[in-house]
Amino acid sequence: MAKLSKEKRDRLILVIAGGLALIFGIWYLVIKTRNTELEQSRTRLAAAKDRLEKGKRRVEQADQVEAELEAAVQRLKAIEEGMAPGTDLYRWSSLLMDNVRVGQEQEVDIFETTRPQTNEVGVLPAFPYPAATFTVRGVAHYHDFGKFLADFENRFPYFRAQNLSLTTTAETGSEGTTTRAGKPGLFFRVEIVALIRPSQ
């Protein structure tokens, strides 16, 4: 191979360096950028396919979801039937307490049911049901009252008994008493919180 002159050798080195720079520039600016865009496109495509599959599953489950929704609506309507009506709460509360004692083995004498007051439940923010709060006063043997209260809470799981007080002296000042069965009795006072059924 013939010896190149210094000038030709410098040009050859310059051409090779320029060619390498051009190849590196093309690879870095074009190919690498395109590969990055292609990878991003693949990621977006995979996410879109995932969303499509989820959408297909939801469409396939639409009938099942609709049936579950209908069942939930029916359960809610059944629960709402047990709630206090929106009108004549005093009559409803008096009848409720009379009906609760029917067929009960316990000797519980209820001598006062106060007029219900409507207020917010305060359990959850923006709770859709208002509540009626009324006080029940009476006399019962300790064990009979415990059974009565347990039966009441089991029959009406969406009601709440609160602020219970048991004393041997009535609020009127009368000293201890006996129940109809002749057992020594305790005076009781309990607040009942009942949800009010929304008007239809």
Secondary structure, DSSP 4 states (H G I P E B T S, - for coil): -PPPPHHHHHHHHHHHHHHHHHHHHHIIIIIHHHHHHHHHHHHHHHHHHHHHHHHHHHHHTHHHHHHHHHHHHHHHHHHHHTSBPSS-HHHHHHHHHHHHHTT--S-EEEEEEPPPEEEE--SSTT-S-EEEEEEEEEEE-HHHHHHHHHHHHHH-TT-EEEEEEEESS-TT----EE-TTS-EEEEEEEEEEEEBPPP-
